[in-house]
Amino acid sequence: MPLPTYSIEDLRTFGFMQRLQTIELIPIKCAVRFEKFNLSTVIIEELEKNGAVLKHGDIIVVSSKFAAVSEGRFVDLSKVSVSEKAKRIAQTQNMRPALTQLVLNESESILGGVPGFLLALKDGVLAPNAGIDLSNVPEGWAILYPKRPQLTANKLRHNLLHFFNKKKKKIKNLGVILSDSRVTPTRLGTVGIAIASAGIRPTIDVRGTEDLFNNKLKVTLRGLADQLATAAEISMGEANEAIPIALVRGVESAFEAAKTRFEKQMIISPERCLIISGLWTGYNQPSSFGNFYSKI
């Protein structure tokens, strides 16, 4: 049986055209910094230097490493005290002992590793080397995640709203995302991930809605904050672009009120993660994944 085709008028009838959005990405180039600074003040200054005007409904995506530098979260590897445990792991994983020690210090747990990397949980997020980076820092240094990423995002949003509304900009809807890059299982290349967000619903719960063929969606939750972080990564880059900030404009759905409690969060436990739970339990073993999604 041939698949049906739909016209623009059909899509309007179904209600899809109301959800179509034109999204704009605005890269914000910044001076290179490697010392503590006031994150809110610097972002305001750099927006002005780039000729960018913050508007109602904007989402500002900030590199988590840029935010970390503002907090002084960089470490001289030569001054790290290395334990015997870190030395043993470093030898088996072909890692610098000092870096290995930092990963142990920063992570909640270590799930495994490959040469050069330990797969760790950091603030509930699966992150190679607990998010610690040796790039875009001077040789011999490492940069960590912000101390409390959610607090950093909340504070940044508060300060930006206070500054611009004092200037009568009338900004109410403003989103903040702290982003990092991440690899996806079996995929080559990095994508963006949100390690914290403020002012938006980070997840969109579409369970119960119907697809094009009237099938009800049962388990789908869209990772909106991660999608926005990935979009911003297109303009921010990974190397020497010096673009640690991007404005994302036109995503009105991000500011809709959360319909369920799951639209207020973006982290689940390892036991409820499809990939981790699946690898732990094996193909023929029971997993909590199905039970989790049947309950939410």
KAKA-V917206 format. One record per pair of residues at least 4 apart in sequence whose C-alpha atoms are under 7 Angstrom apart, sorted by the first residue. I is the first residue (numbers start at 0). J is the second residue. D is the distance in whole Angstrom. If there is no record, write none. Layout:
I&J&D ; I&J&D
This chain:
5&9&6 ; 5&10&7 ; 6&10&6 ; 7&11&6 ; 8&12&6 ; 9&13&6 ; 10&14&6 ; 10&15&5 ; 10&16&6 ; 11&15&6 ; 11&16&5 ; 15&19&7 ; 20&249&7 ; 20&250&7 ; 21&249&6 ; 22&247&7 ; 22&248&6 ; 22&249&5 ; 22&250&6 ; 23&247&6 ; 23&248&5 ; 23&249&6 ; 24&231&7 ; 24&245&7 ; 24&246&6 ; 24&247&5 ; 24&248&6 ; 25&245&5 ; 25&246&5 ; 25&247&7 ; 26&234&6 ; 26&235&6 ; 26&242&6 ; 26&244&6 ; 26&245&4 ; 26&246&6 ; 27&46&7 ; 27&49&6 ; 27&242&6 ; 27&244&5 ; 27&245&6 ; 28&49&7 ; 28&241&6 ; 28&242&4 ; 28&243&7 ; 29&45&6 ; 29&241&6 ; 29&242&6 ; 29&243&7 ; 31&241&7 ; 33&68&6 ; 34&68&6 ; 34&69&7 ; 34&71&6 ; 35&68&6 ; 35&69&4 ; 35&70&6 ; 35&71&5 ; 36&69&5 ; 37&41&6 ; 37&69&6 ; 38&42&6 ; 38&66&7 ; 38&69&6 ; 39&43&6 ; 39&155&6 ; 39&158&6 ; 39&159&7 ; 40&44&6 ; 41&45&6 ; 42&46&6 ; 43&47&6 ; 44&48&6 ; 45&49&6 ; 46&50&6 ; 46&51&5 ; 46&52&7 ; 47&51&6 ; 53&57&7 ; 54&170&6 ; 55&170&4 ; 55&171&6 ; 55&172&5 ; 55&173&6 ; 56&172&5 ; 56&173&5 ; 56&248&7 ; 56&251&7 ; 57&173&5 ; 57&174&6 ; 57&246&7 ; 57&247&6 ; 57&248&5 ; 58&173&6 ; 58&174&4 ; 58&175&6 ; 58&246&6 ; 58&247&5 ; 58&248&6 ; 59&174&6 ; 59&175&5 ; 59&176&6 ; 59&245&6 ; 59&246&5 ; 59&247&6 ; 60&175&6 ; 60&176&5 ; 60&177&6 ; 60&178&7 ; 60&228&7 ; 60&231&7 ; 60&244&6 ; 60&245&5 ; 60&246&6 ; 61&176&6 ; 61&177&5 ; 61&178&6 ; 61&243&6 ; 61&244&5 ; 61&245&7 ; 62&66&6 ; 62&177&6 ; 62&178&5 ; 62&179&6 ; 62&243&5 ; 62&244&6 ; 63&67&6 ; 63&144&6 ; 63&145&7 ; 63&177&5 ; 63&178&5 ; 63&179&6 ; 64&68&6 ; 64&142&7 ; 64&144&6 ; 65&69&6 ; 65&243&6 ; 66&70&7 ; 66&145&6 ; 67&71&6 ; 67&72&5 ; 67&143&7 ; 67&144&6 ; 67&145&4 ; 68&72&6 ; 68&73&7 ; 70&145&7 ; 72&142&6 ; 72&143&6 ; 72&145&7 ; 73&140&7 ; 73&141&6 ; 73&142&4 ; 73&143&6 ; 74&140&6 ; 74&141&5 ; 74&142&6 ; 75&139&6 ; 75&140&5 ; 75&141&7 ; 76&97&6 ; 76&139&6 ; 76&140&5 ; 76&141&7 ; 79&97&6 ; 81&85&6 ; 81&86&7 ; 81&96&7 ; 81&97&6 ; 81&100&6 ; 82&86&6 ; 83&87&6 ; 84&88&6 ; 85&89&6 ; 85&96&6 ; 85&99&6 ; 85&100&5 ; 86&90&6 ; 86&96&5 ; 87&91&7 ; 88&92&6 ; 89&93&6 ; 89&94&5 ; 89&95&6 ; 89&96&5 ; 89&99&6 ; 90&94&7 ; 92&113&6 ; 92&114&5 ; 92&115&6 ; 93&114&5 ; 93&115&5 ; 94&99&7 ; 94&115&5 ; 95&99&6 ; 96&100&6 ; 97&101&6 ; 98&102&6 ; 99&103&6 ; 100&104&6 ; 101&105&6 ; 102&106&6 ; 102&128&5 ; 102&129&6 ; 105&121&7 ; 105&129&6 ; 106&119&6 ; 106&120&6 ; 106&121&5 ; 106&129&6 ; 107&120&6 ; 107&121&6 ; 108&119&6 ; 108&120&5 ; 109&117&7 ; 109&118&6 ; 109&119&4 ; 109&120&7 ; 110&118&6 ; 110&119&6 ; 111&117&6 ; 111&118&5 ; 112&116&6 ; 112&117&4 ; 112&118&5 ; 113&117&7 ; 116&127&6 ; 116&128&6 ; 117&127&6 ; 117&128&5 ; 118&126&6 ; 118&127&5 ; 118&128&6 ; 119&125&6 ; 119&126&5 ; 119&127&6 ; 119&128&6 ; 119&129&5 ; 120&124&5 ; 120&125&5 ; 120&126&6 ; 120&129&6 ; 121&125&6 ; 121&126&7 ; 121&129&5 ; 123&266&7 ; 126&130&5 ; 130&143&6 ; 130&144&6 ; 131&141&7 ; 131&142&6 ; 131&143&5 ; 131&144&7 ; 132&141&6 ; 132&142&5 ; 132&143&7 ; 133&140&7 ; 133&141&5 ; 133&142&7 ; 136&140&6 ; 136&141&7 ; 147&151&6 ; 148&152&6 ; 148&194&7 ; 148&195&6 ; 149&153&6 ; 149&195&5 ; 149&196&7 ; 150&154&6 ; 151&155&6 ; 152&156&6 ; 152&175&6 ; 152&176&7 ; 152&177&7 ; 152&195&6 ; 152&196&6 ; 152&197&6 ; 153&157&6 ; 153&197&6 ; 154&158&6 ; 155&159&6 ; 156&160&6 ; 156&175&6 ; 156&197&7 ; 157&161&6 ; 158&162&6 ; 159&163&6 ; 160&164&6 ; 160&170&7 ; 161&165&6 ; 162&166&7 ; 163&167&7 ; 163&168&6 ; 164&168&5 ; 164&169&5 ; 164&170&6 ; 172&254&7 ; 173&198&6 ; 174&197&6 ; 174&198&5 ; 174&199&5 ; 175&196&5 ; 175&197&5 ; 175&198&6 ; 176&193&6 ; 176&195&6 ; 176&196&4 ; 176&197&7 ; 177&193&6 ; 177&194&6 ; 177&195&5 ; 177&196&6 ; 178&191&7 ; 178&192&6 ; 178&193&5 ; 178&194&6 ; 178&228&6 ; 179&191&6 ; 179&192&5 ; 179&193&6 ; 179&194&7 ; 180&189&6 ; 180&190&5 ; 180&191&5 ; 180&192&6 ; 181&189&5 ; 181&190&5 ; 181&191&6 ; 181&192&6 ; 182&188&6 ; 182&189&5 ; 182&190&6 ; 190&229&5 ; 191&225&6 ; 191&228&5 ; 191&229&4 ; 191&232&6 ; 192&225&5 ; 192&228&5 ; 192&229&6 ; 193&224&6 ; 193&225&5 ; 193&228&6 ; 196&201&7 ; 199&253&5 ; 199&254&5 ; 200&253&6 ; 200&254&6 ; 200&257&6 ; 200&262&6 ; 200&263&6 ; 201&222&6 ; 201&223&5 ; 201&224&5 ; 201&262&6 ; 201&263&6 ; 201&264&6 ; 201&265&6 ; 202&220&6 ; 202&221&6 ; 202&222&5 ; 202&223&5 ; 202&224&7 ; 202&261&7 ; 202&262&5 ; 202&263&7 ; 202&264&7 ; 202&265&6 ; 203&220&6 ; 203&221&5 ; 203&222&7 ; 203&223&6 ; 203&262&6 ; 204&219&7 ; 204&220&5 ; 204&221&6 ; 204&262&6 ; 205&216&7 ; 205&219&6 ; 205&220&6 ; 206&216&5 ; 206&217&5 ; 206&218&6 ; 206&219&6 ; 206&220&7 ; 207&215&5 ; 207&216&5 ; 207&217&6 ; 208&215&6 ; 208&216&6 ; 209&213&5 ; 209&214&5 ; 209&215&4 ; 209&216&6 ; 210&214&5 ; 210&215&7 ; 218&292&6 ; 222&226&6 ; 223&227&6 ; 224&228&6 ; 225&229&6 ; 226&230&6 ; 227&231&6 ; 228&232&6 ; 229&233&7 ; 231&235&6 ; 231&245&6 ; 232&236&6 ; 235&242&5 ; 235&243&6 ; 235&244&7 ; 235&245&7 ; 236&240&6 ; 257&262&5 ; 257&263&7 ; 258&262&7 ; 267&271&6 ; 267&272&7 ; 268&272&6 ; 269&275&6 ; 269&276&6 ; 270&276&5 ; 270&287&7 ; 271&276&6 ; 271&287&6 ; 271&288&5 ; 271&291&6 ; 272&276&6 ; 272&288&7 ; 273&277&6 ; 273&288&6 ; 274&278&6 ; 275&279&6 ; 276&280&6 ; 276&286&7 ; 277&281&6 ; 280&284&5 ; 280&285&7 ; 280&286&6 ; 287&291&6 ; 288&292&6 ; 289&293&6 ; 290&294&6 ; 291&295&6
